[in-house]
Amino acid sequence: MLRIHDHRVYTHREGEFDRGDPVGILFEGERLRAFANESVAVALFANGVRVAARSLKYHRPRGLFCLAGRCMSCLARVDGVPNVRTCHVRCRDGMSVRRENAIPQATDDALRVFDFAFPKRLAYHEMFTSPAWLNKALQRAVLTFAGTGDLPDRPGPVPPLHRKSVEVLVIGAGPAGIAAALEAARGGAQVLLVEDAPEVGGHLVGWPLPVEEAADGPAWIAARKAELAEAGVQALTAAECIGFFHEGFWGVHHAGGLLLVEAARTIVATGAYDQPPRFVNNDLPGIFSARGLLKLVNRHGVRPGEACTILGTDDAALALAERLPEIGVRVTALVTAEAGIAGDPDRAELIQSRGVPIFRGHRVVRALGTGDLRGLRLEPLAGGPTVDAAGDVVCVSLPPAPSWELAAQAGAKAVYRPALAGFAVDADTCGRTARANVLVTGEMRGAPVPGEIVRLGRIAGLTAAVDLHRTAERQARLDALLGE
């Protein structure tokens, strides 16, 4: 049974969260308090729902991780539609939400027995290969167990089809995409900016540190939104670019239907994937990416738990170590395999002076717990006894892996970059790729910090403007940006 408890932060700083009007959503027979500017995933978590979904093969519990629509750990059935990314859908009054792929229910799934019956692996594709009738029966069972939701309650309407031609299409409205759209528009280009999330800003919506002249990420976004409107940029949110078609257009699905966009220049600024940690039980609910947790805490004002262990010592990790105690979450430790501090050492020293230990030269052996996270087991790399750090929340701050697939589909070349633990799009200093009219920018190029992400976005946007509307002044501006 669901234990409803409001985990939101209600203080004199409440206004900063911009939750919107209160609404009610129906979740598996329970009416829950929600807000119009909250995503369904955030609203469920704020009401105590920790198990958001079940994994396909072993039906292991899944909780929120990135809150960016990338990890697929928050899929649910919304208003009769299966497999909805609930972190990308805002709450509406009367909305119906149910979890999927669980027998009999997500909190108590009988198929968890597979964890114990097959502790190493379940090679179901090698089982009962004959006789044929038994193999077919097994495959039907596997499809039933591993399916994510039934068909929709009713056929959806055929989305209307629209066509649009623009000079510059920018895909992704994070810091790089916003900066690129602004520079292209100021350079005289007609610009369409599309973003699959309900709001622009990307991970900066929860970023607590200064970005250029702004005090923090939300302040930077607020200033840029006004500039986008002034520059005449058309921005579509909750609009997902579903692919490039070799007839020469991009497909964008949004509330108004399917938009087929032809663009003289396309700037792909789809950001990067938050990476999961590498240890046993790394998928337990309660393990968040640093950017996902910053969004939950700073954008939505939701308390994630009682005690948190932070993996990493970069700026995001240190910011969380300072912020979490302000909302009643105890920070048990910071953990890093390195001997030094990746972020500001003075801030790290201040955090230590408040009683938070920093385990340097340690690795995580495993997460403790079965369905519920109980803590982490740490092991010194130099050898010695293990240490257990108790807590119901873990934050992981790892370098993100570039989101390269969409650009590669359009003809850009992807190359493996070991330092980024993934592929990145091969591009020159301006962001030009192997496909002449496609540029990439921001985290797709491995930019590590917001300031550099914004600079690369400006370079890509101004490059597109110079290509289409070259002037000596614009070229000089581009040269200056490249020289910074």
Secondary structure as UniProt FT lines:
FT   TURN            12..13
FT   HELIX           14..17
FT   STRAND          22..27
FT   TURN            28..29
FT   STRAND          30..35
FT   TURN            36..37
FT   HELIX           40..46
FT   TURN            47..48
FT   STRAND          53..54
FT   TURN            56..58
FT   STRAND          61..62
FT   TURN            73..74
FT   STRAND          75..78
FT   TURN            79..80
FT   STRAND          81..85
FT   HELIX           86..88
FT   TURN            93..94
FT   STRAND          96..98
FT   HELIX           110..112
FT   HELIX           113..117
FT   HELIX           124..126
FT   HELIX           132..146
FT   STRAND          161..171
FT   HELIX           175..186
FT   TURN            187..188
FT   STRAND          191..194
FT   HELIX           202..206
FT   TURN            212..213
FT   HELIX           217..231
FT   STRAND          234..236
FT   STRAND          240..245
FT   TURN            246..248
FT   STRAND          249..254
FT   TURN            255..256
FT   STRAND          257..268
FT   STRAND          272..273
FT   TURN            281..283
FT   TURN            285..286
FT   STRAND          287..289
FT   HELIX           290..294
FT   HELIX           295..299
FT   STRAND          307..311
FT   HELIX           315..323
FT   HELIX           324..327
FT   STRAND          330..336
FT   HELIX           345..353
FT   TURN            354..355
FT   STRAND          358..360
FT   STRAND          362..368
FT   STRAND          375..380
FT   TURN            381..382
FT   STRAND          387..390
FT   STRAND          393..396
FT   STRAND          401..402
FT   HELIX           405..409
FT   TURN            410..411
FT   STRAND          414..417
FT   HELIX           418..420
FT   STRAND          422..425
FT   TURN            429..430
FT   TURN            436..437
FT   STRAND          438..440
FT   HELIX           442..445
FT   HELIX           450..468
FT   HELIX           472..483
//
